[in-house]
Each structure stands twice: as structure tokens, then as C-alpha cells.
Amino acid sequence: MNRIRELRNNKGITQTELGKILSVQKAAVSKYELGLTTPSPEILKKMSEYFNVSIDYLLGNDRQTASPPAEKMPKDMKKYLEQSEVIFDGDVYHLDDEGRDMVRQALKMAFLAAKEANKRKKK
């Protein structure tokens, strides 16, 4: 269940904060992360929705990747990656998990390219 810890850290929240979101105690979150307990189906569904990943991913059965760590991306980018719809050029696009993953990857590539361009300008 290290994926839960990874996802929680990527969001920049504590075990206590995740516990409040899931309506469980901090100790339960700790046990999930250590693999001592498997979350109930209801808790897995809440986590899946909150972290925007599949339940299979949470259980280690899927190779889906989590979003890049929050501290490595601009705050605005993090906010947009958690939305189910995107407004671009005046049009609203409703996204499913695959669509969000595609937008996430495109934004990550754009962010990295801009970062690299800034490095070259400084030299």
C-alpha cells in the first residue's frame, strides 16, 4: 500500500488530513499505507475519487502512474489536474480518467519544457 503514501505525499497532505477526508482515524491511514489492513470498498472508492486513480492502482494491480509530486509543479497546475472539466479557449471539455491523464501528461511535458528553456536563457 505504498501507493497510498505516495499519492498522499504528492497531494502534500498528512495522514490526519487524509483520515478526515476518508472519515477514518489517522491510525487507519497508517495501517493502509503499511499494508497491515486493506481499506474497505467504500474507503477505496473515496480514495480513488480523491486521488483520481483507479481502485486497481490503489491495490497495486495497475501500472497507472500517479501525478507528479505537488512540490515539483506550479500550484495552479496542481489545481487544474484535479478538475473533471477543463475550459480551454472558451470551450468546456468534460474529462474522464483517460482524458485527465492525457492533459496531465501534456501539462507535465509543457512545464518541463518551459523549465528547460528558462535554464538555457540563464546560461
C-alpha positions in Angstrom: 0.0 0.0 0.0 3.0 2.3 -0.5 0.9 3.8 -3.4 -1.4 5.4 -0.9 1.5 7.0 0.9 2.9 8.2 -2.5 -0.4 9.7 -3.5 -0.9 11.3 -0.1 2.6 12.8 -0.3 2.1 14.0 -3.8 -1.0 15.9 -2.6 1.0 17.3 0.2 -1.3 16.2 3.0 -0.8 14.5 6.3 -2.2 11.1 7.4 -4.5 13.1 9.7 -5.8 15.2 6.8 -6.4 12.1 4.7 -8.2 10.5 7.6 -10.6 13.4 7.8 -11.3 13.2 4.1 -12.0 9.5 4.3 -13.8 9.7 7.7 -11.3 7.4 9.4 -8.7 7.8 12.1 -5.0 8.6 11.3 -4.1 5.2 12.6 -6.3 3.6 9.9 -4.5 5.6 7.2 -1.1 4.5 8.7 -2.2 0.8 8.6 -3.4 1.2 4.9 0.0 2.7 4.0 1.9 -0.1 5.8 -0.2 -2.8 4.2 -1.4 -4.0 7.6 -5.0 -3.5 6.6 -6.8 -3.3 3.3 -9.3 -0.4 3.1 -13.0 -1.3 2.8 -14.6 -1.0 -0.6 -16.2 2.3 0.4 -12.9 3.8 1.5 -11.2 2.5 -1.7 -13.9 4.3 -3.7 -13.4 7.6 -1.7 -9.6 7.3 -2.2 -9.9 6.5 -5.9 -12.1 9.6 -6.4 -10.0 11.9 -4.2 -6.6 10.9 -5.8 -8.1 10.4 -9.3 -6.7 6.9 -9.7 -8.3 3.5 -10.2 -9.0 1.2 -7.3 -6.8 -1.3 -9.1 -3.9 1.2 -8.9 -4.5 1.7 -5.2 -4.4 -2.1 -4.7 -1.2 -2.4 -6.7 -2.9 -4.2 -9.7 -2.5 -1.4 -12.2 0.5 0.3 -13.7 -1.3 3.7 -13.9 1.0 6.5 -12.8 0.2 9.0 -10.2 0.5 12.7 -10.9 3.9 14.3 -10.4 4.7 15.4 -6.9 2.9 18.6 -5.9 6.1 20.4 -4.9 7.5 19.9 -8.4 4.6 21.6 -10.2 3.2 25.1 -10.1 0.3 25.4 -7.7 -2.1 26.5 -10.5 -1.2 23.3 -12.5 -2.0 21.1 -9.5 -5.4 22.7 -9.0 -6.4 22.1 -12.7 -5.3 18.5 -12.7 -7.9 17.6 -10.1 -10.8 19.0 -12.1 -13.2 16.9 -14.1 -13.7 19.6 -16.7 -11.3 21.9 -18.5 -12.2 25.3 -20.0 -9.9 26.0 -23.0 -10.3 28.7 -25.5 -13.9 29.3 -24.3 -15.0 25.7 -24.7 -15.7 23.4 -21.8 -14.4 19.8 -22.0 -15.6 17.2 -19.6 -12.9 14.7 -19.0 -12.8 11.0 -17.9 -9.8 9.4 -16.2 -8.1 8.9 -19.6 -8.7 12.4 -20.6 -7.3 13.8 -17.3 -4.2 11.6 -17.7 -3.6 13.0 -21.2 -4.0 16.6 -20.0 -1.8 15.8 -17.0 1.0 14.4 -19.2 0.7 17.3 -21.7 0.9 19.8 -18.9 3.8 18.0 -17.3 5.7 18.0 -20.6 5.0 21.7 -21.2 6.1 22.5 -17.6 9.4 20.6 -18.1 10.0 22.2 -21.5 9.4 25.7 -20.0 11.8 24.9 -17.1 14.5 23.7 -19.6 14.0 26.8 -21.7 14.5 29.0 -18.7 17.7 27.2 -17.8 19.1 27.8 -21.3 18.1 31.5 -21.1 20.1 31.9 -17.8 23.3 30.5 -19.4 
